[in-house]
Amino acid sequence: MNLTLEAPRLTAHDRCDRCGAQAYVQVLLEAGGELMFCAHHARAHQEAFTSVASEVIDETERLHLKPEPVED
């Protein structure tokens, strides 16, 4: 069993190309370059970008994670 968690590739510095909110989806284009989307705009434009994407990094599940309580 592998319990290693992969660190997120996207950070708070990554911003949606459409609205400037934090990006949770990165689309790497076949022709080169990338697009960054917040969860809302990724859903809205998913049909358009899947046909030109070489890879889609979707970290929207991070929006639903509940942090573990920290003991003092």
mmCIF file as Biopython writes it, N, C-alpha, C and O atoms, coordinates in Angstrom:
data_model
#
loop_
_atom_site.group_PDB
_atom_site.id
_atom_site.type_symbol
_atom_site.label_atom_id
_atom_site.label_alt_id
_atom_site.label_comp_id
_atom_site.label_asym_id
_atom_site.label_entity_id
_atom_site.label_seq_id
_atom_site.pdbx_PDB_ins_code
_atom_site.Cartn_x
_atom_site.Cartn_y
_atom_site.Cartn_z
_atom_site.occupancy
_atom_site.B_iso_or_equiv
_atom_site.auth_seq_id
_atom_site.auth_asym_id
_atom_site.pdbx_PDB_model_num
ATOM 1   N N  . MET A ? 1  ? 0.835   -1.172 0.000   1.0 0.0 1  A 1 
ATOM 2   C CA . MET A ? 1  ? 0.000   0.000  0.000   1.0 0.0 1  A 1 
ATOM 3   C C  . MET A ? 1  ? 0.884   1.240  0.000   1.0 0.0 1  A 1 
ATOM 4   O O  . MET A ? 1  ? 1.800   1.359  0.813   1.0 0.0 1  A 1 
ATOM 5   N N  . ASN A ? 2  ? 0.609   2.144  -0.900  1.0 0.0 2  A 1 
ATOM 6   C CA . ASN A ? 2  ? 1.380   3.374  -1.010  1.0 0.0 2  A 1 
ATOM 7   C C  . ASN A ? 2  ? 0.619   4.498  -0.318  1.0 0.0 2  A 1 
ATOM 8   O O  . ASN A ? 2  ? -0.455  4.895  -0.769  1.0 0.0 2  A 1 
ATOM 9   N N  . LEU A ? 3  ? 1.174   5.010  0.777   1.0 0.0 3  A 1 
ATOM 10  C CA . LEU A ? 3  ? 0.525   6.082  1.521   1.0 0.0 3  A 1 
ATOM 11  C C  . LEU A ? 3  ? 1.131   7.442  1.230   1.0 0.0 3  A 1 
ATOM 12  O O  . LEU A ? 3  ? 0.809   8.420  1.905   1.0 0.0 3  A 1 
ATOM 13  N N  . THR A ? 4  ? 1.993   7.517  0.246   1.0 0.0 4  A 1 
ATOM 14  C CA . THR A ? 4  ? 2.632   8.778  -0.105  1.0 0.0 4  A 1 
ATOM 15  C C  . THR A ? 4  ? 1.632   9.678  -0.817  1.0 0.0 4  A 1 
ATOM 16  O O  . THR A ? 4  ? 0.999   9.275  -1.793  1.0 0.0 4  A 1 
ATOM 17  N N  . LEU A ? 5  ? 1.500   10.892 -0.322  1.0 0.0 5  A 1 
ATOM 18  C CA . LEU A ? 5  ? 0.633   11.867 -0.970  1.0 0.0 5  A 1 
ATOM 19  C C  . LEU A ? 5  ? 1.451   12.689 -1.941  1.0 0.0 5  A 1 
ATOM 20  O O  . LEU A ? 5  ? 2.545   13.151 -1.616  1.0 0.0 5  A 1 
ATOM 21  N N  . GLU A ? 6  ? 0.920   12.865 -3.119  1.0 0.0 6  A 1 
ATOM 22  C CA . GLU A ? 6  ? 1.608   13.688 -4.111  1.0 0.0 6  A 1 
ATOM 23  C C  . GLU A ? 6  ? 1.318   15.155 -3.811  1.0 0.0 6  A 1 
ATOM 24  O O  . GLU A ? 6  ? 0.168   15.537 -3.593  1.0 0.0 6  A 1 
ATOM 25  N N  . ALA A ? 7  ? 2.345   15.952 -3.801  1.0 0.0 7  A 1 
ATOM 26  C CA . ALA A ? 7  ? 2.175   17.387 -3.553  1.0 0.0 7  A 1 
ATOM 27  C C  . ALA A ? 7  ? 1.426   18.016 -4.723  1.0 0.0 7  A 1 
ATOM 28  O O  . ALA A ? 7  ? 1.641   17.637 -5.874  1.0 0.0 7  A 1 
ATOM 29  N N  . PRO A ? 8  ? 0.558   18.962 -4.438  1.0 0.0 8  A 1 
ATOM 30  C CA . PRO A ? 8  ? -0.156  19.640 -5.526  1.0 0.0 8  A 1 
ATOM 31  C C  . PRO A ? 8  ? 0.820   20.320 -6.481  1.0 0.0 8  A 1 
ATOM 32  O O  . PRO A ? 8  ? 1.829   20.886 -6.059  1.0 0.0 8  A 1 
ATOM 33  N N  . ARG A ? 9  ? 0.509   20.257 -7.759  1.0 0.0 9  A 1 
ATOM 34  C CA . ARG A ? 9  ? 1.350   20.917 -8.753  1.0 0.0 9  A 1 
ATOM 35  C C  . ARG A ? 9  ? 0.984   22.392 -8.878  1.0 0.0 9  A 1 
ATOM 36  O O  . ARG A ? 9  ? 1.819   23.220 -9.240  1.0 0.0 9  A 1 
ATOM 37  N N  . LEU A ? 10 ? -0.262  22.708 -8.576  1.0 0.0 10 A 1 
ATOM 38  C CA . LEU A ? 10 ? -0.728  24.087 -8.681  1.0 0.0 10 A 1 
ATOM 39  C C  . LEU A ? 10 ? -0.700  24.736 -7.302  1.0 0.0 10 A 1 
ATOM 40  O O  . LEU A ? 10 ? -1.010  24.097 -6.297  1.0 0.0 10 A 1 
ATOM 41  N N  . THR A ? 11 ? -0.328  26.005 -7.266  1.0 0.0 11 A 1 
ATOM 42  C CA . THR A ? 11 ? -0.222  26.722 -5.995  1.0 0.0 11 A 1 
ATOM 43  C C  . THR A ? 11 ? -1.156  27.932 -6.001  1.0 0.0 11 A 1 
ATOM 44  O O  . THR A ? 11 ? -1.839  28.200 -6.990  1.0 0.0 11 A 1 
ATOM 45  N N  . ALA A ? 12 ? -1.172  28.644 -4.901  1.0 0.0 12 A 1 
ATOM 46  C CA . ALA A ? 12 ? -1.998  29.850 -4.795  1.0 0.0 12 A 1 
ATOM 47  C C  . ALA A ? 12 ? -1.536  30.941 -5.760  1.0 0.0 12 A 1 
ATOM 48  O O  . ALA A ? 12 ? -2.278  31.888 -6.023  1.0 0.0 12 A 1 
ATOM 49  N N  . HIS A ? 13 ? -0.338  30.818 -6.280  1.0 0.0 13 A 1 
ATOM 50  C CA . HIS A ? 13 ? 0.170   31.802 -7.247  1.0 0.0 13 A 1 
ATOM 51  C C  . HIS A ? 13 ? -0.381  31.566 -8.650  1.0 0.0 13 A 1 
ATOM 52  O O  . HIS A ? 13 ? -0.349  32.469 -9.486  1.0 0.0 13 A 1 
ATOM 53  N N  . ASP A ? 14 ? -0.885  30.364 -8.915  1.0 0.0 14 A 1 
ATOM 54  C CA . ASP A ? 14 ? -1.446  30.045 -10.226 1.0 0.0 14 A 1 
ATOM 55  C C  . ASP A ? 14 ? -2.854  30.613 -10.310 1.0 0.0 14 A 1 
ATOM 56  O O  . ASP A ? 14 ? -3.685  30.365 -9.437  1.0 0.0 14 A 1 
ATOM 57  N N  . ARG A ? 15 ? -3.118  31.372 -11.357 1.0 0.0 15 A 1 
ATOM 58  C CA . ARG A ? 15 ? -4.377  32.101 -11.487 1.0 0.0 15 A 1 
ATOM 59  C C  . ARG A ? 15 ? -5.121  31.729 -12.760 1.0 0.0 15 A 1 
ATOM 60  O O  . ARG A ? 15 ? -4.511  31.436 -13.789 1.0 0.0 15 A 1 
ATOM 61  N N  . CYS A ? 16 ? -6.438  31.744 -12.676 1.0 0.0 16 A 1 
ATOM 62  C CA . CYS A ? 16 ? -7.315  31.461 -13.807 1.0 0.0 16 A 1 
ATOM 63  C C  . CYS A ? 16 ? -7.093  32.513 -14.892 1.0 0.0 16 A 1 
ATOM 64  O O  . CYS A ? 16 ? -7.090  33.712 -14.614 1.0 0.0 16 A 1 
ATOM 65  N N  . ASP A ? 17 ? -6.908  32.054 -16.125 1.0 0.0 17 A 1 
ATOM 66  C CA . ASP A ? 17 ? -6.716  32.971 -17.249 1.0 0.0 17 A 1 
ATOM 67  C C  . ASP A ? 17 ? -7.984  33.767 -17.556 1.0 0.0 17 A 1 
ATOM 68  O O  . ASP A ? 17 ? -7.910  34.825 -18.181 1.0 0.0 17 A 1 
ATOM 69  N N  . ARG A ? 18 ? -9.115  33.283 -17.136 1.0 0.0 18 A 1 
ATOM 70  C CA . ARG A ? 18 ? -10.390 33.932 -17.447 1.0 0.0 18 A 1 
ATOM 71  C C  . ARG A ? 18 ? -10.769 35.005 -16.429 1.0 0.0 18 A 1 
ATOM 72  O O  . ARG A ? 18 ? -11.200 36.096 -16.804 1.0 0.0 18 A 1 
ATOM 73  N N  . CYS A ? 19 ? -10.606 34.688 -15.110 1.0 0.0 19 A 1 
ATOM 74  C CA . CYS A ? 19 ? -11.120 35.619 -14.097 1.0 0.0 19 A 1 
ATOM 75  C C  . CYS A ? 19 ? -10.108 36.011 -13.023 1.0 0.0 19 A 1 
ATOM 76  O O  . CYS A ? 19 ? -10.382 36.913 -12.232 1.0 0.0 19 A 1 
ATOM 77  N N  . GLY A ? 20 ? -8.953  35.362 -12.974 1.0 0.0 20 A 1 
ATOM 78  C CA . GLY A ? 20 ? -7.944  35.711 -11.988 1.0 0.0 20 A 1 
ATOM 79  C C  . GLY A ? 20 ? -8.073  35.004 -10.652 1.0 0.0 20 A 1 
ATOM 80  O O  . GLY A ? 20 ? -7.249  35.228 -9.765  1.0 0.0 20 A 1 
ATOM 81  N N  . ALA A ? 21 ? -9.082  34.156 -10.477 1.0 0.0 21 A 1 
ATOM 82  C CA . ALA A ? 21 ? -9.217  33.382 -9.237  1.0 0.0 21 A 1 
ATOM 83  C C  . ALA A ? 21 ? -8.135  32.305 -9.195  1.0 0.0 21 A 1 
ATOM 84  O O  . ALA A ? 21 ? -7.450  32.072 -10.191 1.0 0.0 21 A 1 
ATOM 85  N N  . GLN A ? 22 ? -7.983  31.656 -8.052  1.0 0.0 22 A 1 
ATOM 86  C CA . GLN A ? 22 ? -6.972  30.600 -7.945  1.0 0.0 22 A 1 
ATOM 87  C C  . GLN A ? 22 ? -7.286  29.482 -8.930  1.0 0.0 22 A 1 
ATOM 88  O O  . GLN A ? 22 ? -8.424  29.021 -9.019  1.0 0.0 22 A 1 
ATOM 89  N N  . ALA A ? 23 ? -6.273  29.052 -9.665  1.0 0.0 23 A 1 
ATOM 90  C CA . ALA A ? 23 ? -6.437  27.988 -10.654 1.0 0.0 23 A 1 
ATOM 91  C C  . ALA A ? 23 ? -6.298  26.623 -9.992  1.0 0.0 23 A 1 
ATOM 92  O O  . ALA A ? 23 ? -5.397  26.391 -9.186  1.0 0.0 23 A 1 
ATOM 93  N N  . TYR A ? 24 ? -7.212  25.727 -10.352 1.0 0.0 24 A 1 
ATOM 94  C CA . TYR A ? 24 ? -7.166  24.341 -9.891  1.0 0.0 24 A 1 
ATOM 95  C C  . TYR A ? 24 ? -7.060  23.375 -11.066 1.0 0.0 24 A 1 
ATOM 96  O O  . TYR A ? 24 ? -6.959  22.164 -10.865 1.0 0.0 24 A 1 
ATOM 97  N N  . VAL A ? 25 ? -7.081  23.898 -12.289 1.0 0.0 25 A 1 
ATOM 98  C CA . VAL A ? 25 ? -6.959  23.074 -13.491 1.0 0.0 25 A 1 
ATOM 99  C C  . VAL A ? 25 ? -5.928  23.714 -14.408 1.0 0.0 25 A 1 
ATOM 100 O O  . VAL A ? 25 ? -5.998  24.904 -14.714 1.0 0.0 25 A 1 
ATOM 101 N N  . GLN A ? 26 ? -4.963  22.897 -14.842 1.0 0.0 26 A 1 
ATOM 102 C CA . GLN A ? 26 ? -3.947  23.340 -15.796 1.0 0.0 26 A 1 
ATOM 103 C C  . GLN A ? 26 ? -4.100  22.485 -17.042 1.0 0.0 26 A 1 
ATOM 104 O O  . GLN A ? 26 ? -4.119  21.257 -16.963 1.0 0.0 26 A 1 
ATOM 105 N N  . VAL A ? 27 ? -4.208  23.134 -18.187 1.0 0.0 27 A 1 
ATOM 106 C CA . VAL A ? 27 ? -4.350  22.449 -19.465 1.0 0.0 27 A 1 
ATOM 107 C C  . VAL A ? 27 ? -3.077  22.678 -20.261 1.0 0.0 27 A 1 
ATOM 108 O O  . VAL A ? 27 ? -2.754  23.811 -20.615 1.0 0.0 27 A 1 
ATOM 109 N N  . LEU A ? 28 ? -2.354  21.602 -20.541 1.0 0.0 28 A 1 
ATOM 110 C CA . LEU A ? 28 ? -1.164  21.680 -21.386 1.0 0.0 28 A 1 
ATOM 111 C C  . LEU A ? 28 ? -1.612  21.417 -22.812 1.0 0.0 28 A 1 
ATOM 112 O O  . LEU A ? 28 ? -2.221  20.385 -23.096 1.0 0.0 28 A 1 
ATOM 113 N N  . LEU A ? 29 ? -1.316  22.340 -23.703 1.0 0.0 29 A 1 
ATOM 114 C CA . LEU A ? 29 ? -1.800  22.272 -25.078 1.0 0.0 29 A 1 
ATOM 115 C C  . LEU A ? 29 ? -0.864  21.474 -25.970 1.0 0.0 29 A 1 
ATOM 116 O O  . LEU A ? 29 ? 0.355   21.517 -25.802 1.0 0.0 29 A 1 
ATOM 117 N N  . GLU A ? 30 ? -1.442  20.745 -26.923 1.0 0.0 30 A 1 
ATOM 118 C CA . GLU A ? 30 ? -0.644  19.965 -27.877 1.0 0.0 30 A 1 
ATOM 119 C C  . GLU A ? 30 ? 0.307   20.854 -28.658 1.0 0.0 30 A 1 
ATOM 120 O O  . GLU A ? 30 ? 1.425   20.441 -28.963 1.0 0.0 30 A 1 
ATOM 121 N N  . ALA A ? 31 ? -0.116  22.062 -28.984 1.0 0.0 31 A 1 
ATOM 122 C CA . ALA A ? 31 ? 0.693   22.989 -29.772 1.0 0.0 31 A 1 
ATOM 123 C C  . ALA A ? 31 ? 1.719   23.733 -28.927 1.0 0.0 31 A 1 
ATOM 124 O O  . ALA A ? 31 ? 2.471   24.559 -29.444 1.0 0.0 31 A 1 
ATOM 125 N N  . GLY A ? 32 ? 1.750   23.444 -27.635 1.0 0.0 32 A 1 
ATOM 126 C CA . GLY A ? 32 ? 2.630   24.160 -26.714 1.0 0.0 32 A 1 
ATOM 127 C C  . GLY A ? 32 ? 1.839   25.204 -25.952 1.0 0.0 32 A 1 
ATOM 128 O O  . GLY A ? 32 ? 0.790   25.662 -26.406 1.0 0.0 32 A 1 
ATOM 129 N N  . GLY A ? 33 ? 2.338   25.564 -24.822 1.0 0.0 33 A 1 
ATOM 130 C CA . GLY A ? 33 ? 1.648   26.540 -23.988 1.0 0.0 33 A 1 
ATOM 131 C C  . GLY A ? 33 ? 0.714   25.862 -23.006 1.0 0.0 33 A 1 
ATOM 132 O O  . GLY A ? 33 ? 0.591   24.638 -22.972 1.0 0.0 33 A 1 
ATOM 133 N N  . GLU A ? 34 ? 0.062   26.691 -22.211 1.0 0.0 34 A 1 
ATOM 134 C CA . GLU A ? 34 ? -0.837  26.166 -21.193 1.0 0.0 34 A 1 
ATOM 135 C C  . GLU A ? 34 ? -1.967  27.140 -20.938 1.0 0.0 34 A 1 
ATOM 136 O O  . GLU A ? 34 ? -1.860  28.335 -21.217 1.0 0.0 34 A 1 
ATOM 137 N N  . LEU A ? 35 ? -3.043  26.611 -20.406 1.0 0.0 35 A 1 
ATOM 138 C CA . LEU A ? 35 ? -4.167  27.408 -19.946 1.0 0.0 35 A 1 
ATOM 139 C C  . LEU A ? 35 ? -4.403  27.046 -18.491 1.0 0.0 35 A 1 
ATOM 140 O O  . LEU A ? 35 ? -4.237  25.892 -18.094 1.0 0.0 35 A 1 
ATOM 141 N N  . MET A ? 36 ? -4.795  28.039 -17.696 1.0 0.0 36 A 1 
ATOM 142 C CA . MET A ? 36 ? -5.086  27.816 -16.283 1.0 0.0 36 A 1 
ATOM 143 C C  . MET A ? 36 ? -6.528  28.244 -16.036 1.0 0.0 36 A 1 
ATOM 144 O O  . MET A ? 36 ? -6.975  29.283 -16.522 1.0 0.0 36 A 1 
ATOM 145 N N  . PHE A ? 37 ? -7.253  27.416 -15.266 1.0 0.0 37 A 1 
ATOM 146 C CA . PHE A ? 37 ? -8.651  27.711 -14.988 1.0 0.0 37 A 1 
ATOM 147 C C  . PHE A ? 37 ? -8.993  27.476 -13.528 1.0 0.0 37 A 1 
ATOM 148 O O  . PHE A ? 37 ? -8.455  26.571 -12.891 1.0 0.0 37 A 1 
ATOM 149 N N  . CYS A ? 38 ? -9.899  28.304 -13.001 1.0 0.0 38 A 1 
ATOM 150 C CA . CYS A ? 38 ? -10.533 27.997 -11.720 1.0 0.0 38 A 1 
ATOM 151 C C  . CYS A ? 38 ? -11.503 26.840 -12.000 1.0 0.0 38 A 1 
ATOM 152 O O  . CYS A ? 38 ? -11.735 26.492 -13.158 1.0 0.0 38 A 1 
ATOM 153 N N  . ALA A ? 39 ? -12.058 26.259 -10.961 1.0 0.0 39 A 1 
ATOM 154 C CA . ALA A ? 39 ? -12.960 25.116 -11.148 1.0 0.0 39 A 1 
ATOM 155 C C  . ALA A ? 39 ? -14.175 25.504 -11.992 1.0 0.0 39 A 1 
ATOM 156 O O  . ALA A ? 39 ? -14.594 24.741 -12.862 1.0 0.0 39 A 1 
ATOM 157 N N  . HIS A ? 40 ? -14.736 26.675 -11.741 1.0 0.0 40 A 1 
ATOM 158 C CA . HIS A ? 40 ? -15.919 27.132 -12.468 1.0 0.0 40 A 1 
ATOM 159 C C  . HIS A ? 40 ? -15.653 27.240 -13.970 1.0 0.0 40 A 1 
ATOM 160 O O  . HIS A ? 40 ? -16.420 26.711 -14.775 1.0 0.0 40 A 1 
ATOM 161 N N  . HIS A ? 41 ? -14.581 27.916 -14.346 1.0 0.0 41 A 1 
ATOM 162 C CA . HIS A ? 41 ? -14.297 28.106 -15.764 1.0 0.0 41 A 1 
ATOM 163 C C  . HIS A ? 41 ? -13.778 26.829 -16.421 1.0 0.0 41 A 1 
ATOM 164 O O  . HIS A ? 41 ? -13.954 26.646 -17.626 1.0 0.0 41 A 1 
ATOM 165 N N  . ALA A ? 42 ? -13.151 25.955 -15.664 1.0 0.0 42 A 1 
ATOM 166 C CA . ALA A ? 42 ? -12.741 24.659 -16.226 1.0 0.0 42 A 1 
ATOM 167 C C  . ALA A ? 42 ? -13.973 23.864 -16.639 1.0 0.0 42 A 1 
ATOM 168 O O  . ALA A ? 42 ? -13.998 23.268 -17.716 1.0 0.0 42 A 1 
ATOM 169 N N  . ARG A ? 43 ? -14.990 23.855 -15.791 1.0 0.0 43 A 1 
ATOM 170 C CA . ARG A ? 43 ? -16.236 23.150 -16.144 1.0 0.0 43 A 1 
ATOM 171 C C  . ARG A ? 43 ? -16.893 23.803 -17.356 1.0 0.0 43 A 1 
ATOM 172 O O  . ARG A ? 43 ? -17.395 23.112 -18.243 1.0 0.0 43 A 1 
ATOM 173 N N  . ALA A ? 44 ? -16.889 25.124 -17.393 1.0 0.0 44 A 1 
ATOM 174 C CA . ALA A ? 44 ? -17.546 25.846 -18.482 1.0 0.0 44 A 1 
ATOM 175 C C  . ALA A ? 44 ? -16.867 25.623 -19.832 1.0 0.0 44 A 1 
ATOM 176 O O  . ALA A ? 44 ? -17.539 25.608 -20.863 1.0 0.0 44 A 1 
ATOM 177 N N  . HIS A ? 45 ? -15.544 25.449 -19.839 1.0 0.0 45 A 1 
ATOM 178 C CA . HIS A ? 45 ? -14.790 25.353 -21.096 1.0 0.0 45 A 1 
ATOM 179 C C  . HIS A ? 45 ? -14.215 23.960 -21.359 1.0 0.0 45 A 1 
ATOM 180 O O  . HIS A ? 45 ? -13.423 23.782 -22.285 1.0 0.0 45 A 1 
ATOM 181 N N  . GLN A ? 46 ? -14.605 22.980 -20.559 1.0 0.0 46 A 1 
ATOM 182 C CA . GLN A ? 46 ? -14.023 21.639 -20.668 1.0 0.0 46 A 1 
ATOM 183 C C  . GLN A ? 46 ? -14.165 21.040 -22.062 1.0 0.0 46 A 1 
ATOM 184 O O  . GLN A ? 46 ? -13.210 20.462 -22.581 1.0 0.0 46 A 1 
ATOM 185 N N  . GLU A ? 47 ? -15.308 21.164 -22.663 1.0 0.0 47 A 1 
ATOM 186 C CA . GLU A ? 47 ? -15.524 20.590 -23.989 1.0 0.0 47 A 1 
ATOM 187 C C  . GLU A ? 47 ? -14.571 21.194 -25.021 1.0 0.0 47 A 1 
ATOM 188 O O  . GLU A ? 47 ? -14.074 20.487 -25.897 1.0 0.0 47 A 1 
ATOM 189 N N  . ALA A ? 48 ? -14.319 22.479 -24.919 1.0 0.0 48 A 1 
ATOM 190 C CA . ALA A ? 48 ? -13.445 23.158 -25.876 1.0 0.0 48 A 1 
ATOM 191 C C  . ALA A ? 48 ? -11.983 22.779 -25.693 1.0 0.0 48 A 1 
ATOM 192 O O  . ALA A ? 48 ? -11.280 22.573 -26.682 1.0 0.0 48 A 1 
ATOM 193 N N  . PHE A ? 49 ? -11.505 22.680 -24.451 1.0 0.0 49 A 1 
ATOM 194 C CA . PHE A ? 49 ? -10.073 22.438 -24.275 1.0 0.0 49 A 1 
ATOM 195 C C  . PHE A ? 49 ? -9.674  20.970 -24.350 1.0 0.0 49 A 1 
ATOM 196 O O  . PHE A ? 49 ? -8.501  20.682 -24.591 1.0 0.0 49 A 1 
ATOM 197 N N  . THR A ? 50 ? -10.589 20.035 -24.156 1.0 0.0 50 A 1 
ATOM 198 C CA . THR A ? 50 ? -10.185 18.623 -24.204 1.0 0.0 50 A 1 
ATOM 199 C C  . THR A ? 50 ? -9.718  18.201 -25.596 1.0 0.0 50 A 1 
ATOM 200 O O  . THR A ? 50 ? -8.902  17.288 -25.719 1.0 0.0 50 A 1 
ATOM 201 N N  . SER A ? 51 ? -10.218 18.846 -26.636 1.0 0.0 51 A 1 
ATOM 202 C CA . SER A ? 51 ? -9.817  18.463 -27.990 1.0 0.0 51 A 1 
ATOM 203 C C  . SER A ? 51 ? -8.425  18.971 -28.367 1.0 0.0 51 A 1 
ATOM 204 O O  . SER A ? 51 ? -7.833  18.465 -29.320 1.0 0.0 51 A 1 
ATOM 205 N N  . VAL A ? 52 ? -7.890  19.953 -27.646 1.0 0.0 52 A 1 
ATOM 206 C CA . VAL A ? 52 ? -6.579  20.514 -27.970 1.0 0.0 52 A 1 
ATOM 207 C C  . VAL A ? 52 ? -5.542  20.267 -26.876 1.0 0.0 52 A 1 
ATOM 208 O O  . VAL A ? 52 ? -4.411  20.742 -26.974 1.0 0.0 52 A 1 
ATOM 209 N N  . ALA A ? 53 ? -5.921  19.533 -25.842 1.0 0.0 53 A 1 
ATOM 210 C CA . ALA A ? 53 ? -5.033  19.320 -24.693 1.0 0.0 53 A 1 
ATOM 211 C C  . ALA A ? 53 ? -4.177  18.072 -24.863 1.0 0.0 53 A 1 
ATOM 212 O O  . ALA A ? 53 ? -4.656  17.035 -25.321 1.0 0.0 53 A 1 
ATOM 213 N N  . SER A ? 54 ? -2.907  18.186 -24.492 1.0 0.0 54 A 1 
ATOM 214 C CA . SER A ? 54 ? -2.051  17.001 -24.417 1.0 0.0 54 A 1 
ATOM 215 C C  . SER A ? 54 ? -2.129  16.403 -23.019 1.0 0.0 54 A 1 
ATOM 216 O O  . SER A ? 54 ? -1.919  15.203 -22.839 1.0 0.0 54 A 1 
ATOM 217 N N  . GLU A ? 55 ? -2.433  17.249 -22.019 1.0 0.0 55 A 1 
ATOM 218 C CA . GLU A ? 55 ? -2.577  16.789 -20.640 1.0 0.0 55 A 1 
ATOM 219 C C  . GLU A ? 55 ? -3.440  17.789 -19.883 1.0 0.0 55 A 1 
ATOM 220 O O  . GLU A ? 55 ? -3.356  18.997 -20.104 1.0 0.0 55 A 1 
ATOM 221 N N  . VAL A ? 56 ? -4.268  17.268 -18.990 1.0 0.0 56 A 1 
ATOM 222 C CA . VAL A ? 56 ? -5.083  18.116 -18.121 1.0 0.0 56 A 1 
ATOM 223 C C  . VAL A ? 56 ? -4.783  17.723 -16.683 1.0 0.0 56 A 1 
ATOM 224 O O  . VAL A ? 56 ? -4.981  16.573 -16.290 1.0 0.0 56 A 1 
ATOM 225 N N  . ILE A ? 57 ? -4.308  18.677 -15.906 1.0 0.0 57 A 1 
ATOM 226 C CA . ILE A ? 57 ? -4.042  18.455 -14.488 1.0 0.0 57 A 1 
ATOM 227 C C  . ILE A ? 57 ? -5.205  19.073 -13.728 1.0 0.0 57 A 1 
ATOM 228 O O  . ILE A ? 57 ? -5.362  20.293 -13.691 1.0 0.0 57 A 1 
ATOM 229 N N  . ASP A ? 58 ? -6.017  18.213 -13.123 1.0 0.0 58 A 1 
ATOM 230 C CA . ASP A ? 58 ? -7.225  18.656 -12.428 1.0 0.0 58 A 1 
ATOM 231 C C  . ASP A ? 58 ? -7.059  18.421 -10.935 1.0 0.0 58 A 1 
ATOM 232 O O  . ASP A ? 58 ? -7.028  17.279 -10.477 1.0 0.0 58 A 1 
ATOM 233 N N  . GLU A ? 59 ? -6.952  19.497 -10.184 1.0 0.0 59 A 1 
ATOM 234 C CA . GLU A ? 59 ? -6.803  19.416 -8.729  1.0 0.0 59 A 1 
ATOM 235 C C  . GLU A ? 59 ? -8.025  19.985 -8.016  1.0 0.0 59 A 1 
ATOM 236 O O  . GLU A ? 59 ? -7.918  20.454 -6.884  1.0 0.0 59 A 1 
ATOM 237 N N  . THR A ? 60 ? -9.179  19.947 -8.667  1.0 0.0 60 A 1 
ATOM 238 C CA . THR A ? 60 ? -10.385 20.499 -8.058  1.0 0.0 60 A 1 
ATOM 239 C C  . THR A ? 60 ? -10.813 19.728 -6.816  1.0 0.0 60 A 1 
ATOM 240 O O  . THR A ? 60 ? -11.572 20.256 -6.003  1.0 0.0 60 A 1 
ATOM 241 N N  . GLU A ? 61 ? -10.351 18.499 -6.648  1.0 0.0 61 A 1 
ATOM 242 C CA . GLU A ? 61 ? -10.694 17.746 -5.432  1.0 0.0 61 A 1 
ATOM 243 C C  . GLU A ? 61 ? -10.149 18.429 -4.183  1.0 0.0 61 A 1 
ATOM 244 O O  . GLU A ? 61 ? -10.663 18.211 -3.086  1.0 0.0 61 A 1 
ATOM 245 N N  . ARG A ? 62 ? -9.123  19.245 -4.334  1.0 0.0 62 A 1 
ATOM 246 C CA . ARG A ? 62 ? -8.563  19.978 -3.193  1.0 0.0 62 A 1 
ATOM 247 C C  . ARG A ? 62 ? -9.572  20.951 -2.592  1.0 0.0 62 A 1 
ATOM 248 O O  . ARG A ? 62 ? -9.440  21.334 -1.430  1.0 0.0 62 A 1 
ATOM 249 N N  . LEU A ? 63 ? -10.566 21.352 -3.359  1.0 0.0 63 A 1 
ATOM 250 C CA . LEU A ? 63 ? -11.586 22.265 -2.853  1.0 0.0 63 A 1 
ATOM 251 C C  . LEU A ? 63 ? -12.478 21.600 -1.808  1.0 0.0 63 A 1 
ATOM 252 O O  . LEU A ? 63 ? -13.137 22.291 -1.031  1.0 0.0 63 A 1 
ATOM 253 N N  . HIS A ? 64 ? -12.505 20.277 -1.779  1.0 0.0 64 A 1 
ATOM 254 C CA . HIS A ? 64 ? -13.400 19.542 -0.893  1.0 0.0 64 A 1 
ATOM 255 C C  . HIS A ? 64 ? -12.679 18.851 0.252   1.0 0.0 64 A 1 
ATOM 256 O O  . HIS A ? 64 ? -13.318 18.163 1.048   1.0 0.0 64 A 1 
ATOM 257 N N  . LEU A ? 65 ? -11.372 19.013 0.356   1.0 0.0 65 A 1 
ATOM 258 C CA . LEU A ? 65 ? -10.614 18.386 1.435   1.0 0.0 65 A 1 
ATOM 259 C C  . LEU A ? 65 ? -10.871 19.106 2.750   1.0 0.0 65 A 1 
ATOM 260 O O  . LEU A ? 65 ? -10.986 20.331 2.796   1.0 0.0 65 A 1 
ATOM 261 N N  . LYS A ? 66 ? -10.959 18.324 3.810   1.0 0.0 66 A 1 
ATOM 262 C CA . LYS A ? 66 ? -11.089 18.905 5.149   1.0 0.0 66 A 1 
ATOM 263 C C  . LYS A ? 66 ? -9.759  18.719 5.851   1.0 0.0 66 A 1 
ATOM 264 O O  . LYS A ? 66 ? -9.280  17.592 5.979   1.0 0.0 66 A 1 
ATOM 265 N N  . PRO A ? 67 ? -9.157  19.800 6.307   1.0 0.0 67 A 1 
ATOM 266 C CA . PRO A ? 67 ? -7.848  19.680 6.953   1.0 0.0 67 A 1 
ATOM 267 C C  . PRO A ? 67 ? -7.941  18.912 8.271   1.0 0.0 67 A 1 
ATOM 268 O O  . PRO A ? 67 ? -8.941  18.976 8.986   1.0 0.0 67 A 1 
ATOM 269 N N  . GLU A ? 68 ? -6.871  18.190 8.561   1.0 0.0 68 A 1 
ATOM 270 C CA . GLU A ? 68 ? -6.769  17.463 9.824   1.0 0.0 68 A 1 
ATOM 271 C C  . GLU A ? 68 ? -6.551  18.469 10.947  1.0 0.0 68 A 1 
ATOM 272 O O  . GLU A ? 68 ? -5.790  19.420 10.773  1.0 0.0 68 A 1 
ATOM 273 N N  . PRO A ? 69 ? -7.207  18.281 12.105  1.0 0.0 69 A 1 
ATOM 274 C CA . PRO A ? 69 ? -6.945  19.188 13.226  1.0 0.0 69 A 1 
ATOM 275 C C  . PRO A ? 69 ? -5.517  19.032 13.732  1.0 0.0 69 A 1 
ATOM 276 O O  . PRO A ? 69 ? -4.963  17.933 13.745  1.0 0.0 69 A 1 
ATOM 277 N N  . VAL A ? 70 ? -4.939  20.136 14.142  1.0 0.0 70 A 1 
ATOM 278 C CA . VAL A ? 70 ? -3.568  20.142 14.643  1.0 0.0 70 A 1 
ATOM 279 C C  . VAL A ? 70 ? -3.614  20.209 16.162  1.0 0.0 70 A 1 
ATOM 280 O O  . VAL A ? 70 ? -4.284  21.063 16.743  1.0 0.0 70 A 1 
ATOM 281 N N  . GLU A ? 71 ? -2.891  19.295 16.789  1.0 0.0 71 A 1 
ATOM 282 C CA . GLU A ? 71 ? -2.831  19.302 18.250  1.0 0.0 71 A 1 
ATOM 283 C C  . GLU A ? 71 ? -1.689  20.196 18.700  1.0 0.0 71 A 1 
ATOM 284 O O  . GLU A ? 71 ? -0.613  20.191 18.102  1.0 0.0 71 A 1 
ATOM 285 N N  . ASP A ? 72 ? -1.927  20.963 19.755  1.0 0.0 72 A 1 
ATOM 286 C CA . ASP A ? 72 ? -0.886  21.846 20.298  1.0 0.0 72 A 1 
ATOM 287 C C  . ASP A ? 72 ? 0.062   21.090 21.183  1.0 0.0 72 A 1 
ATOM 288 O O  . ASP A ? 72 ? 1.000   21.675 21.725  1.0 0.0 72 A 1 
#
